[in-house]
Amino acid sequence: MWPREWIYYLKNNRLPERFTAPGLEKAEIILNYHNMDPEARALYEAHQKEMAVSFGVLETAKLEGKLEGKAEGRQEGLEIGLERKTTEVVVNAHKRLCPVYCSLRTRVGDLPGLPGRI
């Protein structure tokens, strides 16, 4: 069946009404393009160029958005990491200094003439 469809296409320079042969869809597009008058072909080509530019613009915008999102994510990660590190430093300093401070507080509170604890 397929060879007959191709033979029909080659002999008549047009496609059968119904076809199933692989590749004839692309041949139909090419045939339609070559059968266009010069003005219609120019409009078609201009439209194709416009579509290509639009696609490029969209792809570029998508890539820029991804890069911007990654940069923002990295910045947020750095800020969270810095926050955690600061908290860790404060907690560790408290753990190291609390025994010293508590000991001082008790000793100063025991001095004569001073009111109770600080």
C-alpha atoms as an extended CHARMM CRD file, in Angstrom:
* protein
*
       118  EXT
         1         1  MET       CA              0.0000000000        0.0000000000        0.0000000000  PROA      1               0.0000000000
         2         2  TRP       CA              2.7300000000        2.4700000000        0.9220000000  PROA      2               0.0000000000
         3         3  PRO       CA              4.6700000000        2.2610000000       -2.3330000000  PROA      3               0.0000000000
         4         4  ARG       CA              1.4670000000        3.0070000000       -4.2530000000  PROA      4               0.0000000000
         5         5  GLU       CA              0.9160000000        6.1780000000       -2.2030000000  PROA      5               0.0000000000
         6         6  TRP       CA              4.4400000000        7.3800000000       -2.9090000000  PROA      6               0.0000000000
         7         7  ILE       CA              4.1240000000        6.5530000000       -6.6040000000  PROA      7               0.0000000000
         8         8  TYR       CA              0.8360000000        8.4780000000       -6.7230000000  PROA      8               0.0000000000
         9         9  TYR       CA              2.5090000000       11.4410000000       -5.0490000000  PROA      9               0.0000000000
        10        10  LEU       CA              5.4750000000       11.4070000000       -7.4620000000  PROA      10              0.0000000000
        11        11  LYS       CA              3.3260000000       11.0200000000      -10.5880000000  PROA      11              0.0000000000
        12        12  ASN       CA              0.6360000000       13.5790000000       -9.7070000000  PROA      12              0.0000000000
        13        13  ASN       CA              2.6000000000       16.0540000000       -7.5800000000  PROA      13              0.0000000000
        14        14  ARG       CA             -0.1590000000       15.8170000000       -5.0030000000  PROA      14              0.0000000000
        15        15  LEU       CA             -1.0750000000       13.4160000000       -2.2330000000  PROA      15              0.0000000000
        16        16  PRO       CA             -3.8790000000       10.8790000000       -2.2180000000  PROA      16              0.0000000000
        17        17  GLU       CA             -6.8840000000       11.9450000000       -0.1290000000  PROA      17              0.0000000000
        18        18  ARG       CA             -6.0770000000        9.4030000000        2.5680000000  PROA      18              0.0000000000
        19        19  PHE       CA             -2.5550000000        8.1820000000        3.0690000000  PROA      19              0.0000000000
        20        20  THR       CA             -0.7030000000        6.1090000000        5.6400000000  PROA      20              0.0000000000
        21        21  ALA       CA              2.7940000000        5.8640000000        4.1830000000  PROA      21              0.0000000000
        22        22  PRO       CA              5.5170000000        7.0930000000        6.5440000000  PROA      22              0.0000000000
        23        23  GLY       CA              7.0630000000       10.3730000000        5.5080000000  PROA      23              0.0000000000
        24        24  LEU       CA              4.1560000000       11.5830000000        3.3980000000  PROA      24              0.0000000000
        25        25  GLU       CA              3.1320000000       14.0480000000        6.1150000000  PROA      25              0.0000000000
        26        26  LYS       CA              6.4600000000       15.8260000000        5.6910000000  PROA      26              0.0000000000
        27        27  ALA       CA              6.1450000000       15.5870000000        1.9040000000  PROA      27              0.0000000000
        28        28  GLU       CA              2.7330000000       17.2400000000        2.1940000000  PROA      28              0.0000000000
        29        29  ILE       CA              4.2180000000       20.1900000000        4.0830000000  PROA      29              0.0000000000
        30        30  ILE       CA              6.9970000000       20.5610000000        1.5080000000  PROA      30              0.0000000000
        31        31  LEU       CA              4.5580000000       20.2340000000       -1.3700000000  PROA      31              0.0000000000
        32        32  ASN       CA              2.2620000000       22.8610000000        0.1150000000  PROA      32              0.0000000000
        33        33  TYR       CA              5.2390000000       25.1940000000        0.5820000000  PROA      33              0.0000000000
        34        34  HSD       CA              6.4160000000       24.7830000000       -3.0180000000  PROA      34              0.0000000000
        35        35  ASN       CA              2.8960000000       25.2890000000       -4.3540000000  PROA      35              0.0000000000
        36        36  MET       CA              2.5550000000       28.6640000000       -2.5870000000  PROA      36              0.0000000000
        37        37  ASP       CA              2.6990000000       31.8320000000       -4.6490000000  PROA      37              0.0000000000
        38        38  PRO       CA              5.7280000000       34.0590000000       -3.8780000000  PROA      38              0.0000000000
        39        39  GLU       CA              3.7570000000       36.4300000000       -1.6490000000  PROA      39              0.0000000000
        40        40  ALA       CA              2.2590000000       33.6110000000        0.4520000000  PROA      40              0.0000000000
        41        41  ARG       CA              5.6800000000       31.9550000000        0.6830000000  PROA      41              0.0000000000
        42        42  ALA       CA              7.2470000000       35.2220000000        1.9180000000  PROA      42              0.0000000000
        43        43  LEU       CA              4.5220000000       35.5740000000        4.5580000000  PROA      43              0.0000000000
        44        44  TYR       CA              5.0060000000       31.9470000000        5.6110000000  PROA      44              0.0000000000
        45        45  GLU       CA              8.7800000000       32.3770000000        5.9090000000  PROA      45              0.0000000000
        46        46  ALA       CA              8.3410000000       35.5810000000        7.9150000000  PROA      46              0.0000000000
        47        47  HSD       CA              5.9600000000       33.7510000000       10.2320000000  PROA      47              0.0000000000
        48        48  GLN       CA              8.4410000000       30.8640000000       10.6410000000  PROA      48              0.0000000000
        49        49  LYS       CA             11.2430000000       33.3240000000       11.5000000000  PROA      49              0.0000000000
        50        50  GLU       CA              8.9790000000       35.0930000000       13.9930000000  PROA      50              0.0000000000
        51        51  MET       CA              8.1240000000       31.7530000000       15.6200000000  PROA      51              0.0000000000
        52        52  ALA       CA             11.8280000000       30.8660000000       15.8710000000  PROA      52              0.0000000000
        53        53  VAL       CA             12.6320000000       34.2300000000       17.4890000000  PROA      53              0.0000000000
        54        54  SER       CA              9.7200000000       33.8740000000       19.9210000000  PROA      54              0.0000000000
        55        55  PHE       CA             10.8660000000       30.3990000000       20.8540000000  PROA      55              0.0000000000
        56        56  GLY       CA             14.4020000000       31.6960000000       21.4150000000  PROA      56              0.0000000000
        57        57  VAL       CA             13.1510000000       34.5420000000       23.5930000000  PROA      57              0.0000000000
        58        58  LEU       CA             11.0570000000       32.1530000000       25.6960000000  PROA      58              0.0000000000
        59        59  GLU       CA             13.9150000000       29.6770000000       26.0920000000  PROA      59              0.0000000000
        60        60  THR       CA             16.2930000000       32.4850000000       27.0930000000  PROA      60              0.0000000000
        61        61  ALA       CA             13.7930000000       33.8430000000       29.6250000000  PROA      61              0.0000000000
        62        62  LYS       CA             13.3000000000       30.3590000000       31.0590000000  PROA      62              0.0000000000
        63        63  LEU       CA             17.0530000000       29.8330000000       31.4030000000  PROA      63              0.0000000000
        64        64  GLU       CA             17.5310000000       33.2620000000       32.9940000000  PROA      64              0.0000000000
        65        65  GLY       CA             14.6970000000       32.5140000000       35.4360000000  PROA      65              0.0000000000
        66        66  LYS       CA             16.2880000000       29.2130000000       36.4370000000  PROA      66              0.0000000000
        67        67  LEU       CA             19.6800000000       30.8520000000       36.9610000000  PROA      67              0.0000000000
        68        68  GLU       CA             18.1160000000       33.6590000000       38.9990000000  PROA      68              0.0000000000
        69        69  GLY       CA             16.1940000000       31.1440000000       41.1130000000  PROA      69              0.0000000000
        70        70  LYS       CA             19.3480000000       29.1340000000       41.7710000000  PROA      70              0.0000000000
        71        71  ALA       CA             21.2300000000       32.2780000000       42.7900000000  PROA      71              0.0000000000
        72        72  GLU       CA             18.4310000000       33.2880000000       45.1620000000  PROA      72              0.0000000000
        73        73  GLY       CA             18.3700000000       29.7700000000       46.5970000000  PROA      73              0.0000000000
        74        74  ARG       CA             22.1090000000       29.8460000000       47.1990000000  PROA      74              0.0000000000
        75        75  GLN       CA             21.8220000000       33.2410000000       48.9150000000  PROA      75              0.0000000000
        76        76  GLU       CA             18.9970000000       32.0100000000       51.1450000000  PROA      76              0.0000000000
        77        77  GLY       CA             21.0180000000       28.9020000000       51.9610000000  PROA      77              0.0000000000
        78        78  LEU       CA             24.0100000000       31.0320000000       52.9250000000  PROA      78              0.0000000000
        79        79  GLU       CA             21.8320000000       33.2380000000       55.1240000000  PROA      79              0.0000000000
        80        80  ILE       CA             20.2830000000       30.2180000000       56.8500000000  PROA      80              0.0000000000
        81        81  GLY       CA             23.7190000000       28.6810000000       57.3060000000  PROA      81              0.0000000000
        82        82  LEU       CA             25.0700000000       31.9100000000       58.7780000000  PROA      82              0.0000000000
        83        83  GLU       CA             22.0710000000       32.1380000000       61.1040000000  PROA      83              0.0000000000
        84        84  ARG       CA             22.6230000000       28.5590000000       62.3000000000  PROA      84              0.0000000000
        85        85  LYS       CA             26.3490000000       29.1570000000       62.7630000000  PROA      85              0.0000000000
        86        86  THR       CA             25.6450000000       32.3110000000       64.8030000000  PROA      86              0.0000000000
        87        87  THR       CA             23.1850000000       30.3870000000       66.9720000000  PROA      87              0.0000000000
        88        88  GLU       CA             25.7110000000       27.5880000000       67.3940000000  PROA      88              0.0000000000
        89        89  VAL       CA             28.4430000000       30.0540000000       68.4290000000  PROA      89              0.0000000000
        90        90  VAL       CA             26.1420000000       31.7040000000       70.9880000000  PROA      90              0.0000000000
        91        91  VAL       CA             25.0140000000       28.3610000000       72.4280000000  PROA      91              0.0000000000
        92        92  ASN       CA             28.5760000000       27.0440000000       72.6460000000  PROA      92              0.0000000000
        93        93  ALA       CA             29.7970000000       30.2620000000       74.2450000000  PROA      93              0.0000000000
        94        94  HSD       CA             26.9840000000       30.0400000000       76.7800000000  PROA      94              0.0000000000
        95        95  LYS       CA             27.8840000000       26.4310000000       77.5630000000  PROA      95              0.0000000000
        96        96  ARG       CA             31.5260000000       27.3760000000       78.0940000000  PROA      96              0.0000000000
        97        97  LEU       CA             30.9370000000       30.5840000000       80.0240000000  PROA      97              0.0000000000
        98        98  CYS       CA             27.9110000000       29.6920000000       82.1380000000  PROA      98              0.0000000000
        99        99  PRO       CA             29.8460000000       27.7020000000       84.7510000000  PROA      99              0.0000000000
       100       100  VAL       CA             32.3290000000       30.5890000000       85.1120000000  PROA      100             0.0000000000
       101       101  TYR       CA             29.5780000000       33.2290000000       85.3290000000  PROA      101             0.0000000000
       102       102  CYS       CA             27.4610000000       31.2110000000       87.7450000000  PROA      102             0.0000000000
       103       103  SER       CA             30.4930000000       30.6590000000       89.9430000000  PROA      103             0.0000000000
       104       104  LEU       CA             31.3430000000       34.4000000000       89.9320000000  PROA      104             0.0000000000
       105       105  ARG       CA             27.7810000000       35.3470000000       90.6900000000  PROA      105             0.0000000000
       106       106  THR       CA             27.7230000000       33.1200000000       93.7120000000  PROA      106             0.0000000000
       107       107  ARG       CA             31.0640000000       34.4040000000       95.0100000000  PROA      107             0.0000000000
       108       108  VAL       CA             30.1740000000       38.0980000000       94.5290000000  PROA      108             0.0000000000
       109       109  GLY       CA             26.8380000000       37.5380000000       96.2720000000  PROA      109             0.0000000000
       110       110  ASP       CA             28.6980000000       36.1080000000       99.2800000000  PROA      110             0.0000000000
       111       111  LEU       CA             30.8140000000       39.2630000000       99.8060000000  PROA      111             0.0000000000
       112       112  PRO       CA             29.9950000000       41.1340000000      102.9940000000  PROA      112             0.0000000000
       113       113  GLY       CA             28.1380000000       44.4000000000      102.6310000000  PROA      113             0.0000000000
       114       114  LEU       CA             26.5840000000       43.5690000000       99.2720000000  PROA      114             0.0000000000
       115       115  PRO       CA             22.9490000000       42.7120000000       98.9300000000  PROA      115             0.0000000000
       116       116  GLY       CA             22.2710000000       39.0660000000       97.9230000000  PROA      116             0.0000000000
       117       117  ARG       CA             22.8720000000       37.8430000000       94.4540000000  PROA      117             0.0000000000
       118       118  ILE       CA             23.4320000000       40.0250000000       91.4190000000  PROA      118             0.0000000000
